[in-house]
Amino acid sequence: MSSHRSLRSPQSLLAILLALFAGPALAAKDAKDAKVQTPTFEGTSQVVSVEVPVNAVDRDGQPLRGLTADDFEVWDGNERQQISSFEAVDLSALEAAHAAAGPGSVQPLPELDSSARRHFLLLFDLSFSSPTAVLKARLAARDFMLNRLHPSDLAAVATFTIERGPKLVMTFTPDRAQLARAIDTLGMQHGLQIDKADPLRFIIEGDFNASGASSMMAESNRAQRDQMVFQELQSLSLLAEKTERSYAIGRITDFSHSLTNLGRALNSVQGRKQVVMFSEGFDSRLLIGRDTLDADNDLDNANIAGGFSYLVDNDARFGSMTLQNQMNRMLEEFRRADCVIQAVDIGGLRDRTDATNRPQINGQESLFYMANETGGELYKDANNLGDQLNRLLTRTSLTYVLTFERSDLKTDGSYHRLRVKVGKLPAGGRLSYRTGYYAPRPFRDLSPLEKNLLASDNIAAGTPRRDIAMNVLLAPFRASPKEAYVPVILEVAGRSLLSGQPGDKVNVEIYAYASDAQGQMRDFFTQKVGFDLSKGRKGFEESGLKYYGHLDLPPGDYRVRVLVRNAQTGHTAVESVQVQVPAYGETRPFLLPPFFIDKGAHWLMLRENDQTSRSGNGGAGGASMFYPFTVSGEPYVPAAKPVLHGDEKARVCLVAYNLGKGDLSVQGQVVSPDGKSAPAPGLAMVERTATGISGLDKLLATFEPRALGAGDYVLQVAVTDPRTGRKETNSLPFKVVH
């Protein structure tokens, strides 16, 4: 990252630190009404990569393996497209590799693009289903999610009511523990401590173990919790019954309108989405009319024969054309968003004497209609859901991802139909693929749900995105023997953040999520800020935004995903950083990354505050940790990616734990962009400072990047433990300018 830097006195440096704690130097405020999401490049030409996931199976539903790019043809409208990238993602092969690693191994989640992952949305219909059926359906959904899905699969949980429309309880995530809690509670707050702080819906608070159980969900409390959920479901059902008597078609109209919006929003999530809908369905006669053997048809026939056709209610006989058109529009949105509805009839799960006394209506035909029109199936036995859905899991276990590029698309949101052909498809074989895509739309035209789904999709994928230049620094400081305080320092380049920015009032969204080796989200923080650059825009463009947040994490290996976005333009930065939190209760030495003492670019400084949304766990780190960046009692601000002049002598603070007494030695290596490393003769230790904290060492050093040409490098630092001779190492990227 390029930035303008100037030298400052220690007093000025302290002023920077105070600004970091107090807030921005410019006029800044929390932007509670700021909106979110992905970049648009209005008025510019762009190359759009279109990814087309394809499942190919034989007549028995088994995946067809061994296909290559040459076997496929992709047509965008009437134009055949050149396949620029081809990937075969075989989950069976990933499972085999996991098994070969041995029973005791802990494998990280496969690194797959979002479009190559399977996505499952568990959608609970609370308006057309009885409370007892919904409660029992949760068990089948929980079993499916915990025991049937592949570790690389992403799942989400949502509910639907006529009164509230669709509600996303949990976004697409690999975190099975959070998904289990979402299924258990269905997002209801009836006496439950459900966290509402996470705007992207990755975390519902609760102390889960790996199986998805929670201390709050202990067996002794489960009956009480289920009773609370049942009471809320019952109140929703009674309200639905009152409405149903007079406005049956109107309710289905509302249903189709709401799900149309949901389908459009799901287009923001890359990859094929399997929408597993748990519902009893609605009275199919309202949609497709009476059965041909219905006695009322004889009366209609007699009226027609007698010339009294005006007495025939065609909507009752053949179904409502208006309703059919509305449902077809809804299903078309699902198809366009690459969503397949897998309908699960939960009517058989209700009690014979339901608490609401509502008559049971056979809604299987309506469920079949929705599933069939999107390429899905109707599952009639919710008690045996896992075995039935195994067929779906088998068919989708191998995905071919075909990519082509278009540079001539208008940013008008128009829909483009796709066709995929395979030359080697055997008799009885079938293809299932994305049937179309939308051209880019201006960011301002996206709905809030679309923007949130786009944000969560970027976080879940963790793929770097650099519309905005951003550097990230994380370091785990000991807060207690069982927890670390992990500062997260972001440096966001001002010029790229303001690219395409209308006006001087800027709204920025910041998200950071930490997941462990099993994919469970362990902590997060988010903040929306706004500031006015009417008097300082030029200076901001030369430097940018520097943000200080933190995470509280127990010992372990983590992947921290950070997303920063301009809320007006949608331009986005995404970085994914690995961090190891050591077991500070042990005595093993540990070295943090080298901290270059920032001489103070003209950053706009922001720090997390009371308006920052974060996990409610409130660990020991957050409660007891002082500002950790000090040396010899003086505070400093570390650089996330130092920018050094070739003749500059930079001050570096090295922080380590559990180093022995005696003389320490410091060595350095510089890794060049081509991967070659060489000794760093310009690194020298100045002093070992007193910290007054047992086991904590802070070393002050200097570094001169002499003889290095302009460019990006990595400084690797090693500190030798005098007791054992063991070297503790860590590193940080830096940039040299001349």
NULUMKOL-989463 format. One record per residue (C-alpha): z, y, x; chain. Coordinates in steps of 0.25 Angstrom, whole numbers, padded with zeros to 4 digits, m for minus. Example, Ala and Ser with C-alpha at 12.3 -4.5 7.8 and 13.67 -1.06 7.14 Angstrom:
<pts>
0031; m0018; 0049; A
0029; m0004; 0055; A
</pts>
This chain:
<pts>
0000; 0000; 0000; A
m0003; 0014; 0005; A
0007; 0025; 0003; A
0010; 0039; 0009; A
0023; 0039; 0017; A
0031; 0050; 0023; A
0043; 0050; 0032; A
0056; 0054; 0026; A
0070; 0057; 0031; A
0082; 0047; 0028; A
0087; 0057; 0017; A
0073; 0057; 0011; A
0074; 0041; 0011; A
0087; 0042; 0004; A
0081; 0051; m0007; A
0070; 0040; m0009; A
0081; 0029; m0011; A
0088; 0038; m0021; A
0075; 0040; m0028; A
0073; 0025; m0028; A
0087; 0023; m0035; A
0086; 0035; m0044; A
0071; 0034; m0049; A
0057; 0040; m0045; A
0055; 0053; m0037; A
0045; 0057; m0048; A
0048; 0059; m0063; A
0050; 0044; m0067; A
0054; 0038; m0080; A
0055; 0024; m0086; A
0042; 0022; m0094; A
0047; 0014; m0106; A
0035; 0015; m0113; A
0026; 0011; m0102; A
0016; 0000; m0104; A
0010; m0011; m0096; A
m0001; m0018; m0090; A
m0013; m0022; m0082; A
m0024; m0013; m0076; A
m0036; m0008; m0082; A
m0047; m0001; m0073; A
m0053; 0008; m0083; A
m0065; 0015; m0079; A
m0067; 0006; m0067; A
m0075; m0006; m0064; A
m0067; m0019; m0062; A
m0069; m0033; m0059; A
m0063; m0042; m0070; A
m0060; m0056; m0066; A
m0060; m0065; m0078; A
m0053; m0078; m0077; A
m0056; m0089; m0087; A
m0046; m0101; m0087; A
m0054; m0114; m0092; A
m0048; m0128; m0096; A
m0058; m0139; m0096; A
m0054; m0153; m0102; A
m0060; m0166; m0105; A
m0061; m0173; m0119; A
m0046; m0178; m0117; A
m0041; m0164; m0114; A
m0039; m0167; m0099; A
m0043; m0156; m0089; A
m0056; m0156; m0082; A
m0054; m0155; m0067; A
m0063; m0153; m0056; A
m0071; m0142; m0062; A
m0077; m0131; m0053; A
m0082; m0117; m0054; A
m0096; m0122; m0055; A
m0093; m0130; m0067; A
m0089; m0118; m0075; A
m0098; m0107; m0082; A
m0091; m0094; m0087; A
m0098; m0085; m0097; A
m0094; m0071; m0101; A
m0101; m0068; m0113; A
m0116; m0072; m0110; A
m0114; m0070; m0095; A
m0110; m0081; m0086; A
m0100; m0077; m0075; A
m0099; m0081; m0061; A
m0085; m0088; m0058; A
m0079; m0080; m0047; A
m0066; m0089; m0046; A
m0062; m0103; m0051; A
m0049; m0110; m0051; A
m0044; m0123; m0056; A
m0029; m0123; m0060; A
m0024; m0138; m0062; A
m0010; m0138; m0066; A
m0010; m0153; m0064; A
m0013; m0151; m0049; A
m0002; m0141; m0048; A
0008; m0151; m0055; A
0004; m0162; m0045; A
0006; m0152; m0033; A
0020; m0149; m0039; A
0023; m0164; m0040; A
0018; m0167; m0026; A
0028; m0156; m0020; A
0040; m0165; m0024; A
0050; m0166; m0035; A
0060; m0156; m0028; A
0050; m0145; m0025; A
0050; m0132; m0032; A
0035; m0127; m0033; A
0032; m0112; m0036; A
0023; m0109; m0048; A
0008; m0111; m0045; A
0002; m0098; m0042; A
m0009; m0097; m0053; A
m0017; m0085; m0059; A
m0013; m0082; m0073; A
m0026; m0086; m0078; A
m0024; m0100; m0072; A
m0011; m0102; m0078; A
m0008; m0108; m0092; A
m0001; m0098; m0102; A
0007; m0103; m0114; A
0012; m0093; m0124; A
0022; m0100; m0133; A
0021; m0092; m0146; A
0031; m0094; m0157; A
0027; m0090; m0171; A
0040; m0086; m0178; A
0034; m0081; m0191; A
0026; m0093; m0196; A
0036; m0103; m0191; A
0050; m0108; m0195; A
0062; m0104; m0187; A
0066; m0119; m0185; A
0052; m0123; m0181; A
0052; m0111; m0170; A
0065; m0115; m0165; A
0060; m0130; m0163; A
0047; m0125; m0157; A
0054; m0118; m0146; A
0059; m0132; m0141; A
0044; m0137; m0140; A
0040; m0124; m0133; A
0051; m0124; m0123; A
0048; m0139; m0120; A
0033; m0136; m0118; A
0036; m0124; m0109; A
0047; m0130; m0100; A
0041; m0144; m0099; A
0026; m0144; m0101; A
0021; m0131; m0094; A
0016; m0131; m0080; A
0024; m0122; m0071; A
0012; m0113; m0069; A
0010; m0111; m0084; A
0015; m0097; m0090; A
0021; m0097; m0104; A
0025; m0086; m0113; A
0033; m0086; m0126; A
0030; m0077; m0139; A
0034; m0076; m0153; A
0027; m0071; m0166; A
0032; m0065; m0178; A
0025; m0058; m0189; A
0035; m0046; m0189; A
0035; m0045; m0173; A
0022; m0051; m0169; A
0021; m0058; m0156; A
0032; m0057; m0146; A
0031; m0061; m0132; A
0045; m0067; m0128; A
0041; m0072; m0114; A
0028; m0068; m0106; A
0020; m0079; m0099; A
0028; m0084; m0088; A
0031; m0097; m0080; A
0046; m0095; m0082; A
0050; m0107; m0090; A
0065; m0102; m0091; A
0061; m0089; m0098; A
0051; m0096; m0107; A
0061; m0106; m0111; A
0071; m0094; m0115; A
0059; m0087; m0122; A
0056; m0099; m0131; A
0071; m0101; m0133; A
0073; m0087; m0139; A
0059; m0083; m0143; A
0063; m0069; m0139; A
0074; m0068; m0149; A
0086; m0059; m0146; A
0095; m0064; m0157; A
0108; m0065; m0149; A
0101; m0068; m0136; A
0101; m0060; m0124; A
0086; m0059; m0122; A
0081; m0049; m0112; A
0071; m0039; m0116; A
0070; m0032; m0103; A
0057; m0039; m0097; A
0045; m0032; m0103; A
0036; m0043; m0099; A
0044; m0055; m0105; A
0046; m0063; m0093; A
0061; m0064; m0094; A
0070; m0067; m0105; A
0084; m0066; m0100; A
0092; m0079; m0098; A
0098; m0088; m0086; A
0088; m0099; m0087; A
0087; m0112; m0078; A
0075; m0118; m0074; A
0074; m0127; m0086; A
0073; m0114; m0095; A
0087; m0116; m0100; A
0097; m0104; m0100; A
0112; m0103; m0099; A
0111; m0095; m0112; A
0102; m0106; m0118; A
0113; m0117; m0115; A
0114; m0127; m0126; A
0127; m0122; m0131; A
0120; m0109; m0135; A
0106; m0115; m0139; A
0110; m0117; m0153; A
0115; m0103; m0155; A
0103; m0097; m0149; A
0094; m0106; m0157; A
0101; m0101; m0170; A
0099; m0087; m0166; A
0084; m0089; m0164; A
0083; m0097; m0177; A
0090; m0086; m0185; A
0080; m0075; m0179; A
0068; m0085; m0182; A
0073; m0087; m0196; A
0074; m0072; m0199; A
0060; m0071; m0194; A
0055; m0082; m0203; A
0062; m0077; m0215; A
0055; m0064; m0213; A
0042; m0071; m0212; A
0044; m0079; m0224; A
0047; m0066; m0232; A
0034; m0060; m0227; A
0026; m0073; m0228; A
0027; m0074; m0244; A
0018; m0061; m0246; A
0011; m0059; m0233; A
0007; m0072; m0227; A
m0007; m0067; m0223; A
m0002; m0054; m0218; A
0008; m0062; m0209; A
m0003; m0070; m0203; A
m0011; m0057; m0201; A
0000; m0051; m0193; A
0001; m0065; m0186; A
m0014; m0064; m0182; A
m0013; m0049; m0178; A
m0001; m0051; m0169; A
m0007; m0063; m0162; A
m0020; m0056; m0160; A
m0012; m0046; m0152; A
m0005; m0057; m0145; A
m0018; m0064; m0141; A
m0024; m0051; m0136; A
m0012; m0048; m0128; A
m0012; m0062; m0122; A
m0026; m0059; m0116; A
m0017; m0051; m0105; A
m0012; m0064; m0100; A
m0022; m0071; m0090; A
m0025; m0086; m0093; A
m0026; m0095; m0105; A
m0014; m0094; m0115; A
m0009; m0105; m0123; A
m0002; m0099; m0135; A
0007; m0110; m0140; A
0010; m0105; m0154; A
0023; m0111; m0161; A
0021; m0109; m0176; A
0020; m0115; m0190; A
0008; m0107; m0193; A
0005; m0100; m0206; A
m0001; m0105; m0219; A
m0015; m0109; m0215; A
m0021; m0106; m0229; A
m0020; m0091; m0227; A
m0029; m0093; m0215; A
m0039; m0104; m0219; A
m0037; m0106; m0234; A
m0033; m0117; m0242; A
m0035; m0132; m0239; A
m0048; m0137; m0246; A
m0039; m0147; m0254; A
m0030; m0136; m0259; A
m0029; m0136; m0275; A
m0031; m0121; m0276; A
m0046; m0124; m0271; A
m0049; m0131; m0283; A
m0045; m0119; m0291; A
m0053; m0110; m0282; A
m0065; m0119; m0284; A
m0064; m0119; m0299; A
m0063; m0104; m0299; A
m0076; m0103; m0290; A
m0083; m0112; m0299; A
m0079; m0105; m0312; A
m0084; m0091; m0306; A
m0070; m0086; m0303; A
m0071; m0086; m0288; A
m0064; m0072; m0288; A
m0051; m0080; m0291; A
m0052; m0088; m0278; A
m0044; m0083; m0267; A
m0053; m0085; m0255; A
m0042; m0081; m0245; A
m0033; m0092; m0251; A
m0044; m0102; m0251; A
m0051; m0100; m0238; A
m0041; m0092; m0230; A
m0040; m0077; m0227; A
m0052; m0072; m0220; A
m0044; m0060; m0215; A
m0034; m0069; m0210; A
m0044; m0078; m0203; A
m0050; m0066; m0196; A
m0037; m0061; m0191; A
m0033; m0074; m0186; A
m0047; m0076; m0179; A
m0045; m0063; m0172; A
m0031; m0067; m0167; A
m0037; m0080; m0162; A
m0048; m0073; m0155; A
m0038; m0065; m0148; A
m0031; m0077; m0143; A
m0044; m0083; m0138; A
m0049; m0071; m0131; A
m0035; m0070; m0124; A
m0037; m0085; m0120; A
m0026; m0090; m0128; A
m0025; m0103; m0135; A
m0016; m0105; m0147; A
m0009; m0119; m0146; A
m0002; m0119; m0160; A
0011; m0127; m0162; A
0015; m0130; m0176; A
0030; m0130; m0177; A
0030; m0132; m0192; A
0036; m0146; m0190; A
0048; m0141; m0182; A
0054; m0133; m0194; A
0066; m0138; m0202; A
0063; m0144; m0216; A
0072; m0134; m0222; A
0069; m0121; m0214; A
0079; m0110; m0214; A
0069; m0100; m0220; A
0064; m0110; m0231; A
0050; m0106; m0228; A
0039; m0116; m0233; A
0032; m0123; m0221; A
0018; m0120; m0221; A
0008; m0129; m0214; A
0002; m0119; m0203; A
m0005; m0129; m0194; A
m0018; m0125; m0199; A
m0016; m0110; m0195; A
m0010; m0115; m0181; A
m0022; m0124; m0179; A
m0031; m0113; m0182; A
m0025; m0104; m0172; A
m0025; m0115; m0161; A
m0039; m0120; m0164; A
m0045; m0106; m0164; A
m0040; m0103; m0150; A
m0042; m0117; m0144; A
m0028; m0122; m0145; A
m0022; m0134; m0153; A
m0012; m0136; m0164; A
0001; m0143; m0160; A
0007; m0149; m0173; A
0020; m0156; m0167; A
0029; m0145; m0160; A
0039; m0156; m0157; A
0029; m0163; m0148; A
0023; m0150; m0142; A
0024; m0153; m0127; A
0016; m0166; m0129; A
0005; m0159; m0137; A
0004; m0147; m0128; A
0002; m0157; m0116; A
m0012; m0158; m0120; A
m0014; m0143; m0119; A
m0007; m0143; m0105; A
m0016; m0154; m0100; A
m0029; m0147; m0105; A
m0024; m0134; m0098; A
m0019; m0140; m0085; A
m0032; m0137; m0078; A
m0038; m0123; m0079; A
m0050; m0118; m0072; A
m0050; m0103; m0070; A
m0064; m0096; m0069; A
m0065; m0082; m0065; A
m0076; m0072; m0066; A
m0077; m0057; m0064; A
m0083; m0046; m0072; A
m0085; m0032; m0066; A
m0092; m0026; m0078; A
m0082; m0027; m0089; A
m0078; m0015; m0097; A
m0063; m0012; m0099; A
m0065; m0013; m0114; A
m0057; m0025; m0117; A
m0069; m0032; m0123; A
m0069; m0047; m0125; A
m0078; m0056; m0116; A
m0081; m0070; m0121; A
m0081; m0082; m0111; A
m0088; m0095; m0110; A
m0085; m0106; m0100; A
m0094; m0118; m0098; A
m0091; m0131; m0089; A
m0103; m0139; m0084; A
m0095; m0152; m0082; A
m0087; m0152; m0096; A
m0087; m0167; m0100; A
m0090; m0171; m0114; A
m0078; m0168; m0123; A
m0073; m0158; m0113; A
m0067; m0144; m0117; A
m0066; m0131; m0110; A
m0055; m0121; m0114; A
m0057; m0107; m0108; A
m0054; m0092; m0109; A
m0065; m0088; m0120; A
m0065; m0073; m0116; A
m0058; m0061; m0110; A
m0056; m0046; m0112; A
m0062; m0036; m0103; A
m0051; m0026; m0097; A
m0045; m0016; m0106; A
m0038; m0003; m0103; A
m0024; m0005; m0100; A
m0019; 0005; m0110; A
m0026; m0004; m0121; A
m0017; m0016; m0119; A
m0006; m0019; m0128; A
0009; m0020; m0123; A
0009; m0035; m0124; A
m0004; m0036; m0117; A
0001; m0027; m0106; A
0014; m0035; m0105; A
0007; m0048; m0104; A
m0002; m0043; m0093; A
0010; m0039; m0085; A
0017; m0052; m0087; A
0004; m0060; m0084; A
0003; m0052; m0070; A
0018; m0055; m0068; A
0017; m0070; m0071; A
0004; m0071; m0062; A
0010; m0063; m0051; A
m0004; m0061; m0045; A
m0005; m0048; m0037; A
m0011; m0037; m0044; A
m0014; m0024; m0037; A
m0020; m0013; m0046; A
m0008; m0006; m0040; A
m0003; m0007; m0026; A
0011; m0012; m0025; A
0020; m0017; m0014; A
0033; m0025; m0017; A
0045; m0028; m0009; A
0056; m0038; m0013; A
0069; m0041; m0005; A
0080; m0050; m0010; A
0094; m0044; m0006; A
0107; m0052; m0007; A
0115; m0047; m0019; A
0124; m0059; m0021; A
0124; m0073; m0016; A
0116; m0077; m0028; A
0106; m0066; m0030; A
0097; m0056; m0023; A
0094; m0042; m0026; A
0079; m0041; m0024; A
0073; m0026; m0023; A
0059; m0025; m0028; A
0052; m0013; m0022; A
0038; m0009; m0026; A
0029; 0001; m0020; A
0017; 0004; m0030; A
0006; 0012; m0024; A
0004; 0025; m0032; A
m0011; 0027; m0031; A
m0014; 0013; m0037; A
m0003; 0015; m0047; A
m0009; 0027; m0052; A
m0023; 0022; m0052; A
m0030; 0026; m0066; A
m0017; 0032; m0070; A
m0019; 0042; m0081; A
m0010; 0054; m0079; A
0003; 0056; m0071; A
0013; 0048; m0079; A
0014; 0034; m0074; A
0020; 0022; m0080; A
0023; 0010; m0072; A
0028; m0004; m0075; A
0036; m0012; m0065; A
0039; m0027; m0066; A
0045; m0037; m0057; A
0048; m0052; m0060; A
0054; m0062; m0051; A
0052; m0077; m0053; A
0057; m0089; m0046; A
0050; m0101; m0040; A
0051; m0108; m0054; A
0044; m0096; m0060; A
0056; m0091; m0068; A
0058; m0076; m0069; A
0071; m0072; m0062; A
0072; m0057; m0063; A
0063; m0045; m0066; A
0063; m0030; m0068; A
0053; m0021; m0075; A
0052; m0006; m0076; A
0043; 0004; m0082; A
0043; 0018; m0076; A
0035; 0031; m0078; A
0033; 0043; m0069; A
0026; 0056; m0069; A
0017; 0059; m0057; A
0012; 0073; m0061; A
0019; 0079; m0049; A
0018; 0068; m0039; A
0005; 0059; m0042; A
m0001; 0061; m0028; A
0011; 0057; m0020; A
0013; 0045; m0029; A
m0001; 0041; m0027; A
0001; 0041; m0012; A
0014; 0033; m0013; A
0018; 0026; m0026; A
0029; 0020; m0034; A
0041; 0013; m0027; A
0050; 0004; m0036; A
0063; m0003; m0033; A
0068; m0014; m0042; A
0075; m0027; m0040; A
0077; m0041; m0044; A
0089; m0050; m0044; A
0086; m0064; m0039; A
0094; m0077; m0035; A
0090; m0085; m0023; A
0076; m0091; m0024; A
0061; m0088; m0022; A
0055; m0078; m0031; A
0041; m0072; m0035; A
0043; m0057; m0039; A
0031; m0052; m0047; A
0030; m0037; m0048; A
0021; m0029; m0057; A
0019; m0014; m0057; A
0009; m0007; m0067; A
0004; 0006; m0071; A
0007; 0007; m0086; A
m0005; 0016; m0089; A
m0016; 0010; m0081; A
m0011; m0005; m0081; A
m0013; m0005; m0066; A
m0004; m0016; m0060; A
0002; m0021; m0047; A
0007; m0036; m0047; A
0014; m0042; m0034; A
0021; m0055; m0033; A
0032; m0056; m0022; A
0039; m0068; m0017; A
0054; m0066; m0014; A
0065; m0076; m0009; A
0079; m0073; m0012; A
0088; m0081; m0003; A
0101; m0088; m0006; A
0110; m0076; m0001; A
0122; m0085; m0003; A
0118; m0093; 0009; A
0118; m0088; 0024; A
0103; m0090; 0027; A
0097; m0078; 0033; A
0087; m0070; 0025; A
0078; m0058; 0029; A
0072; m0048; 0018; A
0059; m0042; 0020; A
0058; m0030; 0030; A
0061; m0017; 0023; A
0053; m0005; 0029; A
0061; 0007; 0026; A
0051; 0016; 0018; A
0050; 0030; 0024; A
0047; 0035; 0010; A
0033; 0036; 0004; A
0033; 0045; m0008; A
0036; 0034; m0017; A
0040; 0036; m0032; A
0053; 0028; m0031; A
0058; 0020; m0043; A
0069; 0010; m0045; A
0073; 0001; m0056; A
0083; 0007; m0065; A
0090; 0005; m0079; A
0077; 0005; m0086; A
0071; m0007; m0077; A
0070; m0020; m0085; A
0075; m0032; m0078; A
0082; m0045; m0079; A
0095; m0045; m0086; A
0101; m0055; m0077; A
0107; m0044; m0068; A
0110; m0052; m0056; A
0120; m0049; m0045; A
0109; m0042; m0037; A
0107; m0031; m0047; A
0122; m0029; m0049; A
0127; m0028; m0035; A
0115; m0024; m0026; A
0115; m0011; m0019; A
0102; m0004; m0014; A
0098; m0014; m0003; A
0089; m0006; 0005; A
0098; 0001; 0015; A
0099; 0000; 0030; A
0111; 0006; 0038; A
0116; 0011; 0025; A
0104; 0019; 0022; A
0095; 0016; 0010; A
0080; 0014; 0012; A
0068; 0011; 0003; A
0060; m0001; 0008; A
0044; m0001; 0008; A
0038; m0012; 0000; A
0026; m0012; 0009; A
0028; m0002; 0021; A
0016; 0006; 0026; A
0018; 0009; 0040; A
0010; 0018; 0050; A
0006; 0011; 0063; A
0015; 0020; 0072; A
0027; 0020; 0062; A
0040; 0014; 0065; A
0045; 0009; 0052; A
0060; 0005; 0049; A
0063; m0009; 0043; A
0075; m0014; 0037; A
0077; m0030; 0038; A
0087; m0036; 0029; A
0093; m0050; 0031; A
0104; m0058; 0027; A
0113; m0068; 0034; A
0108; m0065; 0048; A
0118; m0069; 0059; A
0125; m0059; 0068; A
0119; m0056; 0082; A
0106; m0049; 0086; A
0094; m0051; 0077; A
0080; m0050; 0081; A
0068; m0045; 0072; A
0054; m0050; 0074; A
0042; m0046; 0066; A
0028; m0051; 0064; A
0016; m0043; 0058; A
0006; m0050; 0049; A
m0007; m0044; 0048; A
m0017; m0044; 0036; A
m0024; m0056; 0042; A
m0011; m0064; 0043; A
m0009; m0063; 0058; A
0005; m0060; 0062; A
0009; m0054; 0075; A
0023; m0049; 0081; A
0028; m0035; 0076; A
0032; m0029; 0088; A
0035; m0016; 0081; A
0047; m0022; 0073; A
0060; m0019; 0080; A
0075; m0021; 0075; A
0083; m0008; 0076; A
0097; m0012; 0071; A
0105; m0022; 0063; A
0112; m0014; 0053; A
0126; m0016; 0047; A
0126; m0019; 0032; A
0140; m0022; 0029; A
0135; m0034; 0020; A
0138; m0048; 0025; A
0125; m0056; 0028; A
0116; m0044; 0027; A
0108; m0038; 0038; A
0099; m0026; 0039; A
0091; m0024; 0051; A
0084; m0011; 0054; A
0070; m0012; 0061; A
0058; m0004; 0064; A
0043; m0008; 0063; A
0031; m0002; 0070; A
0018; m0007; 0066; A
0011; m0003; 0079; A
m0002; m0009; 0082; A
m0005; m0013; 0068; A
m0017; m0008; 0061; A
m0017; m0003; 0047; A
m0016; m0013; 0036; A
m0006; m0022; 0029; A
0004; m0031; 0037; A
0016; m0040; 0035; A
0029; m0038; 0044; A
0036; m0051; 0046; A
0050; m0049; 0051; A
0060; m0059; 0057; A
0075; m0058; 0060; A
0081; m0069; 0068; A
0095; m0074; 0064; A
0103; m0074; 0077; A
0112; m0086; 0072; A
0100; m0095; 0070; A
0088; m0089; 0077; A
0081; m0090; 0063; A
0071; m0079; 0059; A
0072; m0073; 0045; A
0058; m0067; 0041; A
0053; m0058; 0031; A
0041; m0049; 0029; A
0035; m0037; 0022; A
0020; m0031; 0021; A
0017; m0018; 0027; A
0005; m0009; 0029; A
0001; m0001; 0042; A
m0007; 0012; 0040; A
m0012; 0022; 0051; A
</pts>
